[in-house]
């Protein structure tokens, strides 16, 4: 089964940084693009960042562009999200997932989610 384990979240002050990690298994990691999504309380889950299967192409939501960087290590089946200049609006549970683009948006390939990792940014 698809297994996705996110880590690295925590409490940080506005302007601070965090690095999230995602360990993936249960599918051929290098065959899939990967994305980070987040969900804040009372909000829909939204796309944050995506990276192509080799890592050559990336995409970001406008709200995080210039502040977040997604990367991957196919040898380790790992995806990362470096988050800088964090803002309170970034507070959410962050999830990673294999993904693809459809109808102009990035979507979860299998519809399977991990537990996520909580990011809380204080003002």
Biopython code that builds the backbone (N, CA, C, O; Angstrom):
import numpy as np
from Bio.PDB.StructureBuilder import StructureBuilder

atoms = [
    (1, "UNK", "N", (0.821, -1.167, 0.000)),
    (1, "UNK", "CA", (0.000, 0.000, 0.000)),
    (1, "UNK", "C", (0.877, 1.246, 0.000)),
    (1, "UNK", "O", (2.030, 1.221, 0.429)),
    (2, "UNK", "N", (0.299, 2.330, -0.491)),
    (2, "UNK", "CA", (1.004, 3.598, -0.500)),
    (2, "UNK", "C", (1.166, 4.072, 0.933)),
    (2, "UNK", "O", (0.204, 4.118, 1.700)),
    (3, "UNK", "N", (2.394, 4.424, 1.282)),
    (3, "UNK", "CA", (2.685, 4.920, 2.615)),
    (3, "UNK", "C", (3.447, 6.227, 2.493)),
    (3, "UNK", "O", (4.454, 6.312, 1.791)),
    (4, "UNK", "N", (2.957, 7.236, 3.178)),
    (4, "UNK", "CA", (3.543, 8.567, 3.125)),
    (4, "UNK", "C", (3.695, 9.070, 4.548)),
    (4, "UNK", "O", (2.717, 9.167, 5.289)),
    (5, "UNK", "N", (4.918, 9.386, 4.926)),
    (5, "UNK", "CA", (5.200, 9.819, 6.289)),
    (5, "UNK", "C", (5.864, 11.180, 6.251)),
    (5, "UNK", "O", (7.009, 11.320, 5.820)),
    (6, "UNK", "N", (5.132, 12.173, 6.706)),
    (6, "UNK", "CA", (5.630, 13.544, 6.745)),
    (6, "UNK", "C", (6.226, 13.846, 8.115)),
    (6, "UNK", "O", (5.770, 13.323, 9.131)),
    (7, "UNK", "N", (7.236, 14.685, 8.129)),
    (7, "UNK", "CA", (7.858, 15.083, 9.378)),
    (7, "UNK", "C", (8.493, 16.457, 9.214)),
    (7, "UNK", "O", (8.606, 16.973, 8.102)),
    (8, "UNK", "N", (8.901, 17.034, 10.319)),
    (8, "UNK", "CA", (9.615, 18.297, 10.287)),
    (8, "UNK", "C", (8.810, 19.510, 10.684)),
    (8, "UNK", "O", (9.360, 20.605, 10.804)),
    (9, "UNK", "N", (7.523, 19.341, 10.889)),
    (9, "UNK", "CA", (6.699, 20.463, 11.287)),
    (9, "UNK", "C", (6.982, 20.881, 12.714)),
    (9, "UNK", "O", (7.730, 20.222, 13.436)),
    (10, "UNK", "N", (6.378, 21.979, 13.107)),
    (10, "UNK", "CA", (6.565, 22.478, 14.451)),
    (10, "UNK", "C", (6.050, 23.887, 14.582)),
    (10, "UNK", "O", (5.349, 24.395, 13.707)),
    (11, "UNK", "N", (6.403, 24.507, 15.675)),
    (11, "UNK", "CA", (6.014, 25.876, 15.963)),
    (11, "UNK", "C", (7.173, 26.807, 15.665)),
    (11, "UNK", "O", (8.295, 26.586, 16.121)),
    (12, "UNK", "N", (6.898, 27.838, 14.905)),
    (12, "UNK", "CA", (7.937, 28.785, 14.536)),
    (12, "UNK", "C", (7.347, 30.189, 14.498)),
    (12, "UNK", "O", (6.166, 30.368, 14.202)),
    (13, "UNK", "N", (8.168, 31.167, 14.795)),
    (13, "UNK", "CA", (7.722, 32.549, 14.718)),
    (13, "UNK", "C", (7.681, 33.027, 13.271)),
    (13, "UNK", "O", (8.402, 32.518, 12.413)),
    (14, "UNK", "N", (6.836, 34.001, 13.018)),
    (14, "UNK", "CA", (6.776, 34.599, 11.690)),
    (14, "UNK", "C", (8.168, 35.048, 11.261)),
    (14, "UNK", "O", (8.919, 35.637, 12.038)),
    (15, "UNK", "N", (8.488, 34.757, 10.015)),
    (15, "UNK", "CA", (9.800, 35.076, 9.496)),
    (15, "UNK", "C", (10.795, 33.946, 9.618)),
    (15, "UNK", "O", (11.879, 34.011, 9.039)),
    (16, "UNK", "N", (10.447, 32.914, 10.357)),
    (16, "UNK", "CA", (11.333, 31.789, 10.558)),
    (16, "UNK", "C", (11.267, 30.784, 9.427)),
    (16, "UNK", "O", (10.589, 30.998, 8.422)),
    (17, "UNK", "N", (11.984, 29.680, 9.606)),
    (17, "UNK", "CA", (12.081, 28.652, 8.578)),
    (17, "UNK", "C", (11.861, 27.268, 9.154)),
    (17, "UNK", "O", (12.133, 27.013, 10.327)),
    (18, "UNK", "N", (11.367, 26.381, 8.310)),
    (18, "UNK", "CA", (11.238, 24.970, 8.618)),
    (18, "UNK", "C", (11.537, 24.173, 7.366)),
    (18, "UNK", "O", (11.341, 24.652, 6.249)),
    (19, "UNK", "N", (12.012, 22.954, 7.560)),
    (19, "UNK", "CA", (12.244, 22.039, 6.454)),
    (19, "UNK", "C", (11.412, 20.785, 6.704)),
    (19, "UNK", "O", (11.638, 20.067, 7.679)),
    (20, "UNK", "N", (10.461, 20.527, 5.833)),
    (20, "UNK", "CA", (9.624, 19.353, 5.936)),
    (20, "UNK", "C", (10.204, 18.223, 5.104)),
    (20, "UNK", "O", (10.815, 18.449, 4.059)),
    (21, "UNK", "N", (10.002, 16.998, 5.586)),
    (21, "UNK", "CA", (10.456, 15.814, 4.875)),
    (21, "UNK", "C", (9.295, 14.863, 4.669)),
    (21, "UNK", "O", (8.363, 14.821, 5.473)),
    (22, "UNK", "N", (9.354, 14.110, 3.601)),
    (22, "UNK", "CA", (8.339, 13.112, 3.288)),
    (22, "UNK", "C", (9.029, 11.844, 2.835)),
    (22, "UNK", "O", (9.763, 11.848, 1.847)),
    (23, "UNK", "N", (8.796, 10.762, 3.554)),
    (23, "UNK", "CA", (9.297, 9.448, 3.181)),
    (23, "UNK", "C", (8.171, 8.666, 2.529)),
    (23, "UNK", "O", (7.107, 8.491, 3.124)),
    (24, "UNK", "N", (8.397, 8.197, 1.315)),
    (24, "UNK", "CA", (7.348, 7.545, 0.536)),
    (24, "UNK", "C", (7.696, 6.094, 0.229)),
    (24, "UNK", "O", (8.863, 5.752, 0.039)),
    (25, "UNK", "N", (6.681, 5.253, 0.184)),
    (25, "UNK", "CA", (6.857, 3.857, -0.185)),
    (25, "UNK", "C", (5.535, 3.307, -0.711)),
    (25, "UNK", "O", (4.492, 3.949, -0.588)),
    (26, "UNK", "N", (5.592, 2.116, -1.297)),
    (26, "UNK", "CA", (4.384, 1.486, -1.804)),
    (26, "UNK", "C", (4.085, 1.781, -3.264)),
    (26, "UNK", "O", (3.056, 1.350, -3.784)),
    (27, "UNK", "N", (4.953, 2.495, -3.918)),
    (27, "UNK", "CA", (4.824, 2.785, -5.341)),
    (27, "UNK", "C", (6.207, 3.091, -5.881)),
    (27, "UNK", "O", (7.146, 3.305, -5.116)),
    (28, "UNK", "N", (6.331, 3.110, -7.197)),
    (28, "UNK", "CA", (7.625, 3.401, -7.809)),
    (28, "UNK", "C", (7.854, 4.898, -7.755)),
    (28, "UNK", "O", (7.391, 5.652, -8.610)),
    (29, "UNK", "N", (8.570, 5.302, -6.741)),
    (29, "UNK", "CA", (8.716, 6.717, -6.420)),
    (29, "UNK", "C", (9.188, 7.551, -7.606)),
    (29, "UNK", "O", (8.627, 8.609, -7.890)),
    (30, "UNK", "N", (10.212, 7.076, -8.290)),
    (30, "UNK", "CA", (10.814, 7.860, -9.356)),
    (30, "UNK", "C", (9.937, 7.985, -10.596)),
    (30, "UNK", "O", (10.270, 8.750, -11.501)),
    (31, "UNK", "N", (8.836, 7.260, -10.663)),
    (31, "UNK", "CA", (7.921, 7.354, -11.799)),
    (31, "UNK", "C", (6.871, 8.442, -11.627)),
    (31, "UNK", "O", (6.099, 8.712, -12.547)),
    (32, "UNK", "N", (6.838, 9.060, -10.472)),
    (32, "UNK", "CA", (5.771, 9.999, -10.164)),
    (32, "UNK", "C", (6.284, 11.376, -9.796)),
    (32, "UNK", "O", (7.295, 11.528, -9.111)),
    (33, "UNK", "N", (5.564, 12.364, -10.266)),
    (33, "UNK", "CA", (5.741, 13.689, -9.704)),
    (33, "UNK", "C", (5.261, 13.652, -8.254)),
    (33, "UNK", "O", (4.441, 12.811, -7.887)),
    (34, "UNK", "N", (5.766, 14.551, -7.447)),
    (34, "UNK", "CA", (5.368, 14.626, -6.050)),
    (34, "UNK", "C", (4.969, 16.053, -5.714)),
    (34, "UNK", "O", (5.495, 17.013, -6.276)),
    (35, "UNK", "N", (4.041, 16.170, -4.797)),
    (35, "UNK", "CA", (3.572, 17.490, -4.404)),
    (35, "UNK", "C", (3.394, 17.579, -2.904)),
    (35, "UNK", "O", (3.233, 16.575, -2.210)),
    (36, "UNK", "N", (3.429, 18.799, -2.430)),
    (36, "UNK", "CA", (3.022, 19.123, -1.074)),
    (36, "UNK", "C", (1.685, 19.844, -1.133)),
    (36, "UNK", "O", (1.459, 20.710, -1.978)),
    (37, "UNK", "N", (0.815, 19.468, -0.224)),
    (37, "UNK", "CA", (-0.476, 20.109, -0.047)),
    (37, "UNK", "C", (-0.584, 20.537, 1.409)),
    (37, "UNK", "O", (0.169, 20.061, 2.259)),
    (38, "UNK", "N", (-1.508, 21.425, 1.693)),
    (38, "UNK", "CA", (-1.733, 21.809, 3.083)),
    (38, "UNK", "C", (-3.210, 22.058, 3.317)),
    (38, "UNK", "O", (-3.969, 22.366, 2.398)),
    (39, "UNK", "N", (-3.587, 21.917, 4.565)),
    (39, "UNK", "CA", (-4.970, 22.151, 4.938)),
    (39, "UNK", "C", (-5.008, 22.884, 6.272)),
    (39, "UNK", "O", (-4.546, 22.376, 7.294)),
    (40, "UNK", "N", (-5.560, 24.071, 6.239)),
    (40, "UNK", "CA", (-5.743, 24.871, 7.437)),
    (40, "UNK", "C", (-7.131, 24.606, 8.007)),
    (40, "UNK", "O", (-8.014, 24.140, 7.287)),
    (41, "UNK", "N", (-7.334, 24.897, 9.285)),
    (41, "UNK", "CA", (-8.650, 24.685, 9.878)),
    (41, "UNK", "C", (-9.743, 25.399, 9.096)),
    (41, "UNK", "O", (-9.606, 26.569, 8.736)),
    (42, "UNK", "N", (-10.813, 24.689, 8.841)),
    (42, "UNK", "CA", (-11.981, 25.224, 8.147)),
    (42, "UNK", "C", (-11.692, 25.622, 6.706)),
    (42, "UNK", "O", (-12.472, 26.348, 6.090)),
    (43, "UNK", "N", (-10.584, 25.152, 6.174)),
    (43, "UNK", "CA", (-10.234, 25.433, 4.787)),
    (43, "UNK", "C", (-10.083, 24.128, 4.012)),
    (43, "UNK", "O", (-9.841, 23.070, 4.593)),
    (44, "UNK", "N", (-10.229, 24.218, 2.704)),
    (44, "UNK", "CA", (-9.997, 23.061, 1.853)),
    (44, "UNK", "C", (-8.506, 22.778, 1.748)),
    (44, "UNK", "O", (-7.679, 23.678, 1.891)),
    (45, "UNK", "N", (-8.178, 21.527, 1.500)),
    (45, "UNK", "CA", (-6.796, 21.189, 1.228)),
    (45, "UNK", "C", (-6.376, 21.865, -0.075)),
    (45, "UNK", "O", (-7.110, 21.832, -1.063)),
    (46, "UNK", "N", (-5.207, 22.472, -0.072)),
    (46, "UNK", "CA", (-4.754, 23.200, -1.241)),
    (46, "UNK", "C", (-3.348, 22.785, -1.651)),
    (46, "UNK", "O", (-2.536, 22.361, -0.828)),
    (47, "UNK", "N", (-3.089, 22.917, -2.924)),
    (47, "UNK", "CA", (-1.777, 22.636, -3.473)),
    (47, "UNK", "C", (-0.779, 23.686, -3.026)),
    (47, "UNK", "O", (-1.093, 24.876, -3.001)),
    (48, "UNK", "N", (0.416, 23.254, -2.676)),
    (48, "UNK", "CA", (1.476, 24.157, -2.247)),
    (48, "UNK", "C", (2.627, 24.169, -3.242)),
    (48, "UNK", "O", (3.036, 25.230, -3.714)),
    (49, "UNK", "N", (3.147, 22.992, -3.558)),
    (49, "UNK", "CA", (4.299, 22.894, -4.452)),
    (49, "UNK", "C", (4.346, 21.526, -5.090)),
    (49, "UNK", "O", (3.919, 20.541, -4.488)),
    (50, "UNK", "N", (4.864, 21.456, -6.309)),
    (50, "UNK", "CA", (4.999, 20.196, -7.006)),
    (50, "UNK", "C", (6.351, 20.097, -7.681)),
    (50, "UNK", "O", (6.983, 21.108, -7.989)),
    (51, "UNK", "N", (6.789, 18.863, -7.909)),
    (51, "UNK", "CA", (8.075, 18.622, -8.553)),
    (51, "UNK", "C", (7.947, 17.422, -9.476)),
    (51, "UNK", "O", (7.338, 16.415, -9.115)),
    (52, "UNK", "N", (8.520, 17.528, -10.664)),
    (52, "UNK", "CA", (8.439, 16.459, -11.648)),
    (52, "UNK", "C", (9.227, 15.240, -11.201)),
    (52, "UNK", "O", (9.971, 15.294, -10.221)),
    (53, "UNK", "N", (9.061, 14.148, -11.920)),
    (53, "UNK", "CA", (9.624, 12.873, -11.464)),
    (53, "UNK", "C", (11.135, 12.873, -11.361)),
    (53, "UNK", "O", (11.693, 12.163, -10.525)),
    (54, "UNK", "N", (11.812, 13.654, -12.191)),
    (54, "UNK", "CA", (13.267, 13.774, -12.093)),
    (54, "UNK", "C", (13.696, 14.990, -11.281)),
    (54, "UNK", "O", (14.868, 15.127, -10.931)),
    (55, "UNK", "N", (12.761, 15.855, -10.988)),
    (55, "UNK", "CA", (13.077, 17.053, -10.238)),
    (55, "UNK", "C", (13.445, 18.247, -11.083)),
    (55, "UNK", "O", (13.836, 19.285, -10.548)),
    (56, "UNK", "N", (13.328, 18.123, -12.401)),
    (56, "UNK", "CA", (13.727, 19.199, -13.279)),
    (56, "UNK", "C", (12.746, 20.347, -13.370)),
    (56, "UNK", "O", (13.120, 21.460, -13.739)),
    (57, "UNK", "N", (11.499, 20.086, -13.038)),
    (57, "UNK", "CA", (10.467, 21.105, -13.107)),
    (57, "UNK", "C", (9.762, 21.209, -11.770)),
    (57, "UNK", "O", (9.476, 20.202, -11.122)),
    (58, "UNK", "N", (9.489, 22.425, -11.369)),
    (58, "UNK", "CA", (8.770, 22.664, -10.127)),
    (58, "UNK", "C", (7.651, 23.658, -10.363)),
    (58, "UNK", "O", (7.663, 24.416, -11.334)),
    (59, "UNK", "N", (6.694, 23.643, -9.468)),
    (59, "UNK", "CA", (5.580, 24.574, -9.527)),
    (59, "UNK", "C", (5.178, 24.939, -8.107)),
    (59, "UNK", "O", (5.287, 24.128, -7.187)),
    (60, "UNK", "N", (4.712, 26.167, -7.944)),
    (60, "UNK", "CA", (4.356, 26.652, -6.628)),
    (60, "UNK", "C", (3.060, 27.427, -6.666)),
    (60, "UNK", "O", (2.749, 28.102, -7.648)),
    (61, "UNK", "N", (2.314, 27.324, -5.596)),
    (61, "UNK", "CA", (1.169, 28.198, -5.434)),
    (61, "UNK", "C", (1.659, 29.634, -5.309)),
    (61, "UNK", "O", (2.734, 29.892, -4.766)),
    (62, "UNK", "N", (0.868, 30.554, -5.813)),
    (62, "UNK", "CA", (1.277, 31.957, -5.756)),
    (62, "UNK", "C", (1.551, 32.417, -4.323)),
    (62, "UNK", "O", (2.406, 33.272, -4.094)),
    (63, "UNK", "N", (0.840, 31.860, -3.383)),
    (63, "UNK", "CA", (0.968, 32.287, -1.999)),
    (63, "UNK", "C", (2.314, 31.940, -1.370)),
    (63, "UNK", "O", (2.693, 32.529, -0.358)),
    (64, "UNK", "N", (3.042, 30.987, -1.962)),
    (64, "UNK", "CA", (4.317, 30.567, -1.384)),
    (64, "UNK", "C", (5.487, 30.797, -2.319)),
    (64, "UNK", "O", (6.636, 30.589, -1.929)),
    (65, "UNK", "N", (5.223, 31.215, -3.523)),
    (65, "UNK", "CA", (6.276, 31.406, -4.513)),
    (65, "UNK", "C", (7.326, 32.390, -4.000)),
    (65, "UNK", "O", (7.003, 33.473, -3.510)),
    (66, "UNK", "N", (8.574, 31.989, -4.124)),
    (66, "UNK", "CA", (9.662, 32.822, -3.658)),
    (66, "UNK", "C", (10.062, 32.576, -2.224)),
    (66, "UNK", "O", (11.117, 33.035, -1.786)),
    (67, "UNK", "N", (9.233, 31.858, -1.483)),
    (67, "UNK", "CA", (9.523, 31.565, -0.080)),
    (67, "UNK", "C", (9.775, 30.081, 0.169)),
    (67, "UNK", "O", (10.577, 29.724, 1.033)),
    (68, "UNK", "N", (9.096, 29.215, -0.581)),
    (68, "UNK", "CA", (9.213, 27.774, -0.397)),
    (68, "UNK", "C", (9.975, 27.162, -1.560)),
    (68, "UNK", "O", (9.917, 27.657, -2.686)),
    (69, "UNK", "N", (10.694, 26.076, -1.276)),
    (69, "UNK", "CA", (11.413, 25.340, -2.301)),
    (69, "UNK", "C", (11.172, 23.852, -2.118)),
    (69, "UNK", "O", (11.430, 23.306, -1.045)),
    (70, "UNK", "N", (10.679, 23.194, -3.157)),
    (70, "UNK", "CA", (10.471, 21.758, -3.125)),
    (70, "UNK", "C", (11.655, 21.069, -3.797)),
    (70, "UNK", "O", (12.207, 21.574, -4.775)),
    (71, "UNK", "N", (12.036, 19.919, -3.267)),
    (71, "UNK", "CA", (13.114, 19.138, -3.854)),
    (71, "UNK", "C", (12.849, 17.659, -3.598)),
    (71, "UNK", "O", (11.982, 17.305, -2.799)),
    (72, "UNK", "N", (13.597, 16.800, -4.279)),
    (72, "UNK", "CA", (13.417, 15.364, -4.076)),
    (72, "UNK", "C", (14.736, 14.638, -4.235)),
    (72, "UNK", "O", (15.656, 15.118, -4.898)),
    (73, "UNK", "N", (14.810, 13.474, -3.616)),
    (73, "UNK", "CA", (15.961, 12.599, -3.722)),
    (73, "UNK", "C", (15.421, 11.222, -4.065)),
    (73, "UNK", "O", (14.957, 10.496, -3.186)),
    (74, "UNK", "N", (15.480, 10.860, -5.339)),
    (74, "UNK", "CA", (14.900, 9.599, -5.778)),
    (74, "UNK", "C", (15.635, 8.381, -5.229)),
    (74, "UNK", "O", (15.045, 7.309, -5.098)),
    (75, "UNK", "N", (16.909, 8.535, -4.908)),
    (75, "UNK", "CA", (17.670, 7.431, -4.332)),
    (75, "UNK", "C", (17.195, 7.085, -2.928)),
    (75, "UNK", "O", (17.392, 5.965, -2.455)),
    (76, "UNK", "N", (16.568, 8.052, -2.267)),
    (76, "UNK", "CA", (16.104, 7.865, -0.900)),
    (76, "UNK", "C", (14.588, 7.841, -0.779)),
    (76, "UNK", "O", (14.060, 7.688, 0.323)),
    (77, "UNK", "N", (13.881, 7.989, -1.892)),
    (77, "UNK", "CA", (12.419, 8.082, -1.874)),
    (77, "UNK", "C", (11.956, 9.172, -0.918)),
    (77, "UNK", "O", (11.054, 8.966, -0.106)),
    (78, "UNK", "N", (12.587, 10.329, -1.031)),
    (78, "UNK", "CA", (12.288, 11.435, -0.140)),
    (78, "UNK", "C", (11.924, 12.692, -0.923)),
    (78, "UNK", "O", (12.467, 12.954, -1.997)),
    (79, "UNK", "N", (11.010, 13.449, -0.372)),
    (79, "UNK", "CA", (10.643, 14.764, -0.880)),
    (79, "UNK", "C", (10.775, 15.753, 0.260)),
    (79, "UNK", "O", (10.491, 15.430, 1.414)),
    (80, "UNK", "N", (11.205, 16.954, -0.068)),
    (80, "UNK", "CA", (11.428, 17.963, 0.952)),
    (80, "UNK", "C", (10.717, 19.255, 0.587)),
    (80, "UNK", "O", (10.442, 19.531, -0.581)),
    (81, "UNK", "N", (10.433, 20.025, 1.602)),
    (81, "UNK", "CA", (9.886, 21.358, 1.390)),
    (81, "UNK", "C", (10.596, 22.308, 2.338)),
    (81, "UNK", "O", (10.369, 22.280, 3.548)),
    (82, "UNK", "N", (11.446, 23.137, 1.787)),
    (82, "UNK", "CA", (12.117, 24.166, 2.563)),
    (82, "UNK", "C", (11.218, 25.386, 2.597)),
    (82, "UNK", "O", (10.864, 25.934, 1.553)),
    (83, "UNK", "N", (10.854, 25.807, 3.782)),
    (83, "UNK", "CA", (9.939, 26.922, 3.958)),
    (83, "UNK", "C", (10.662, 28.049, 4.672)),
    (83, "UNK", "O", (11.098, 27.894, 5.813)),
    (84, "UNK", "N", (10.788, 29.171, 4.006)),
    (84, "UNK", "CA", (11.425, 30.345, 4.568)),
    (84, "UNK", "C", (10.427, 31.488, 4.668)),
    (84, "UNK", "O", (9.365, 31.461, 4.047)),
    (85, "UNK", "N", (10.783, 32.481, 5.450)),
    (85, "UNK", "CA", (9.934, 33.663, 5.621)),
    (85, "UNK", "C", (8.497, 33.275, 5.925)),
    (85, "UNK", "O", (7.560, 33.793, 5.317)),
    (86, "UNK", "N", (8.336, 32.375, 6.854)),
    (86, "UNK", "CA", (7.012, 31.855, 7.167)),
    (86, "UNK", "C", (6.091, 32.937, 7.719)),
    (86, "UNK", "O", (6.511, 33.840, 8.443)),
    (87, "UNK", "N", (4.839, 32.814, 7.355)),
    (87, "UNK", "CA", (3.807, 33.744, 7.769)),
    (87, "UNK", "C", (2.715, 32.991, 8.512)),
    (87, "UNK", "O", (2.550, 31.788, 8.310)),
    (88, "UNK", "N", (1.965, 33.681, 9.371)),
    (88, "UNK", "CA", (0.863, 33.010, 10.066)),
    (88, "UNK", "C", (-0.106, 32.311, 9.118)),
    (88, "UNK", "O", (-0.672, 31.279, 9.477)),
    (89, "UNK", "N", (-0.304, 32.836, 7.943)),
    (89, "UNK", "CA", (-1.208, 32.231, 6.966)),
    (89, "UNK", "C", (-0.718, 30.875, 6.479)),
    (89, "UNK", "O", (-1.483, 30.121, 5.878)),
    (90, "UNK", "N", (0.544, 30.556, 6.728)),
    (90, "UNK", "CA", (1.097, 29.258, 6.357)),
    (90, "UNK", "C", (0.734, 28.163, 7.352)),
    (90, "UNK", "O", (0.994, 26.986, 7.102)),
    (91, "UNK", "N", (0.143, 28.537, 8.463)),
    (91, "UNK", "CA", (-0.246, 27.566, 9.473)),
    (91, "UNK", "C", (-1.235, 26.567, 8.890)),
    (91, "UNK", "O", (-2.290, 26.946, 8.382)),
    (92, "UNK", "N", (-0.887, 25.288, 8.968)),
    (92, "UNK", "CA", (-1.710, 24.237, 8.385)),
    (92, "UNK", "C", (-1.057, 22.891, 8.655)),
    (92, "UNK", "O", (0.078, 22.817, 9.126)),
    (93, "UNK", "N", (-1.792, 21.828, 8.349)),
    (93, "UNK", "CA", (-1.205, 20.505, 8.297)),
    (93, "UNK", "C", (-0.711, 20.287, 6.874)),
    (93, "UNK", "O", (-1.453, 20.486, 5.912)),
    (94, "UNK", "N", (0.531, 19.882, 6.749)),
    (94, "UNK", "CA", (1.145, 19.703, 5.442)),
    (94, "UNK", "C", (1.241, 18.229, 5.090)),
    (94, "UNK", "O", (1.633, 17.407, 5.918)),
    (95, "UNK", "N", (0.879, 17.901, 3.856)),
    (95, "UNK", "CA", (0.869, 16.538, 3.362)),
    (95, "UNK", "C", (1.675, 16.444, 2.066)),
    (95, "UNK", "O", (1.716, 17.390, 1.280)),
    (96, "UNK", "N", (2.303, 15.314, 1.858)),
    (96, "UNK", "CA", (2.923, 15.038, 0.572)),
    (96, "UNK", "C", (2.154, 13.915, -0.117)),
    (96, "UNK", "O", (1.476, 13.123, 0.537)),
    (97, "UNK", "N", (2.266, 13.855, -1.435)),
    (97, "UNK", "CA", (1.588, 12.805, -2.179)),
    (97, "UNK", "C", (2.121, 12.723, -3.599)),
    (97, "UNK", "O", (2.493, 13.742, -4.182)),
    (98, "UNK", "N", (2.161, 11.501, -4.172)),
    (98, "UNK", "CA", (2.434, 11.412, -5.602)),
    (98, "UNK", "C", (1.320, 12.138, -6.332)),
    (98, "UNK", "O", (0.166, 12.097, -5.904)),
    (99, "UNK", "N", (1.652, 12.799, -7.422)),
    (99, "UNK", "CA", (0.682, 13.711, -8.007)),
    (99, "UNK", "C", (0.846, 13.838, -9.508)),
    (99, "UNK", "O", (1.845, 13.415, -10.090)),
    (100, "UNK", "N", (-0.162, 14.432, -10.110)),
    (100, "UNK", "CA", (-0.156, 14.709, -11.533)),
    (100, "UNK", "C", (-0.961, 15.970, -11.778)),
    (100, "UNK", "O", (-1.747, 16.398, -10.933)),
    (101, "UNK", "N", (-0.758, 16.553, -12.934)),
    (101, "UNK", "CA", (-1.482, 17.753, -13.299)),
    (101, "UNK", "C", (-2.695, 17.392, -14.144)),
    (101, "UNK", "O", (-2.602, 16.600, -15.081)),
    (102, "UNK", "N", (-3.806, 17.971, -13.806)),
    (102, "UNK", "CA", (-5.044, 17.751, -14.533)),
    (102, "UNK", "C", (-5.918, 18.986, -14.411)),
    (102, "UNK", "O", (-6.107, 19.526, -13.321)),
    (103, "UNK", "N", (-6.445, 19.423, -15.539)),
    (103, "UNK", "CA", (-7.333, 20.590, -15.575)),
    (103, "UNK", "C", (-6.708, 21.799, -14.905)),
    (103, "UNK", "O", (-7.388, 22.582, -14.243)),
    (104, "UNK", "N", (-5.409, 21.940, -15.086)),
    (104, "UNK", "CA", (-4.725, 23.109, -14.576)),
    (104, "UNK", "C", (-4.329, 23.058, -13.119)),
    (104, "UNK", "O", (-3.794, 24.033, -12.591)),
    (105, "UNK", "N", (-4.582, 21.936, -12.453)),
    (105, "UNK", "CA", (-4.230, 21.809, -11.048)),
    (105, "UNK", "C", (-3.485, 20.506, -10.799)),
    (105, "UNK", "O", (-3.553, 19.574, -11.600)),
    (106, "UNK", "N", (-2.775, 20.454, -9.679)),
    (106, "UNK", "CA", (-2.078, 19.246, -9.267)),
    (106, "UNK", "C", (-2.991, 18.416, -8.385)),
    (106, "UNK", "O", (-3.643, 18.940, -7.482)),
    (107, "UNK", "N", (-3.034, 17.113, -8.653)),
    (107, "UNK", "CA", (-3.930, 16.227, -7.929)),
    (107, "UNK", "C", (-3.208, 15.000, -7.406)),
    (107, "UNK", "O", (-2.207, 14.564, -7.975)),
    (108, "UNK", "N", (-3.720, 14.455, -6.329)),
    (108, "UNK", "CA", (-3.183, 13.258, -5.711)),
    (108, "UNK", "C", (-3.415, 12.057, -6.629)),
    (108, "UNK", "O", (-4.552, 11.768, -6.999)),
    (109, "UNK", "N", (-2.343, 11.363, -6.994)),
    (109, "UNK", "CA", (-2.440, 10.261, -7.951)),
    (109, "UNK", "C", (-3.291, 9.104, -7.446)),
    (109, "UNK", "O", (-4.030, 8.493, -8.219)),
    (110, "UNK", "N", (-3.193, 8.802, -6.163)),
    (110, "UNK", "CA", (-3.872, 7.633, -5.607)),
    (110, "UNK", "C", (-4.990, 7.981, -4.627)),
    (110, "UNK", "O", (-5.741, 7.101, -4.207)),
    (111, "UNK", "N", (-5.103, 9.233, -4.269)),
    (111, "UNK", "CA", (-6.102, 9.616, -3.292)),
    (111, "UNK", "C", (-5.774, 9.154, -1.889)),
    (111, "UNK", "O", (-6.652, 9.106, -1.028)),
    (112, "UNK", "N", (-4.519, 8.815, -1.651)),
    (112, "UNK", "CA", (-4.066, 8.358, -0.345)),
    (112, "UNK", "C", (-3.263, 9.455, 0.341)),
    (112, "UNK", "O", (-2.405, 10.094, -0.268)),
    (113, "UNK", "N", (-3.555, 9.657, 1.602)),
    (113, "UNK", "CA", (-2.871, 10.687, 2.376)),
    (113, "UNK", "C", (-2.217, 10.103, 3.615)),
    (113, "UNK", "O", (-2.722, 9.151, 4.210)),
    (114, "UNK", "N", (-1.086, 10.684, 3.996)),
    (114, "UNK", "CA", (-0.449, 10.322, 5.246)),
    (114, "UNK", "C", (-1.066, 11.087, 6.394)),
    (114, "UNK", "O", (-2.128, 11.693, 6.249)),
    (115, "UNK", "N", (-0.403, 11.057, 7.530)),
    (115, "UNK", "CA", (-0.896, 11.760, 8.704)),
    (115, "UNK", "C", (-0.663, 13.260, 8.625)),
    (115, "UNK", "O", (-1.338, 14.033, 9.305)),
    (116, "UNK", "N", (0.277, 13.668, 7.807)),
    (116, "UNK", "CA", (0.616, 15.069, 7.701)),
    (116, "UNK", "C", (1.498, 15.517, 8.857)),
    (116, "UNK", "O", (1.689, 14.788, 9.830)),
    (117, "UNK", "N", (2.026, 16.713, 8.736)),
    (117, "UNK", "CA", (2.817, 17.295, 9.804)),
    (117, "UNK", "C", (2.346, 18.728, 10.032)),
    (117, "UNK", "O", (2.171, 19.498, 9.088)),
    (118, "UNK", "N", (2.148, 19.063, 11.287)),
    (118, "UNK", "CA", (1.577, 20.356, 11.646)),
    (118, "UNK", "C", (2.637, 21.443, 11.616)),
    (118, "UNK", "O", (3.708, 21.305, 12.207)),
    (119, "UNK", "N", (2.325, 22.512, 10.927)),
    (119, "UNK", "CA", (3.152, 23.714, 10.920)),
    (119, "UNK", "C", (2.330, 24.840, 11.527)),
    (119, "UNK", "O", (1.239, 25.154, 11.051)),
    (120, "UNK", "N", (2.859, 25.438, 12.571)),
    (120, "UNK", "CA", (2.187, 26.550, 13.216)),
    (120, "UNK", "C", (3.129, 27.743, 13.239)),
    (120, "UNK", "O", (4.240, 27.663, 13.764)),
    (121, "UNK", "N", (2.678, 28.837, 12.672)),
    (121, "UNK", "CA", (3.484, 30.050, 12.597)),
    (121, "UNK", "C", (2.823, 31.116, 13.453)),
    (121, "UNK", "O", (1.694, 31.527, 13.184)),
    (122, "UNK", "N", (3.516, 31.555, 14.464)),
    (122, "UNK", "CA", (2.988, 32.568, 15.368)),
    (122, "UNK", "C", (3.342, 33.958, 14.875)),
    (122, "UNK", "O", (4.373, 34.160, 14.234)),
    (123, "UNK", "N", (2.481, 34.908, 15.178)),
    (123, "UNK", "CA", (2.706, 36.282, 14.766)),
    (123, "UNK", "C", (3.564, 37.029, 15.772)),
    (123, "UNK", "O", (3.855, 38.209, 15.581)),
]
sb = StructureBuilder()
sb.init_structure("model")
sb.init_model(0)
sb.init_chain("A")
sb.init_seg("    ")
for serial, (resi, resn, name, xyz) in enumerate(atoms, 1):
    if name == "N":
        sb.init_residue(resn, " ", resi, " ")
    sb.init_atom(name, np.array(xyz, "f"), 0.0, 1.0, " ", f" {name:<3s}", serial, name[0])
structure = sb.get_structure()
